Amino acid sequence: MNTPEPKEPTPRRLSNTTLNVLTALIGVGTLALGIGWLVYSYYVDLEVPYFAIPLVLSVPVIVAVTFRNFFR
């Protein structure tokens, strides 16, 4: 007797608009944290960590792409 196999429930997915907005917010939030850290370290240490400027600009992109790929 052929019994139908139970179908696995498909995971619920966010809409593309929601995913785009969340990705943008996370990228901007990460950028704001990085800029805040740079400003704070400038006032506390009285020097700019020049090695950190490229990281502050590139890490938000990495975080946003990682977040977006998590939901694909």
Beta strands, then each sheet from edge to edge (+ up, - down):
end
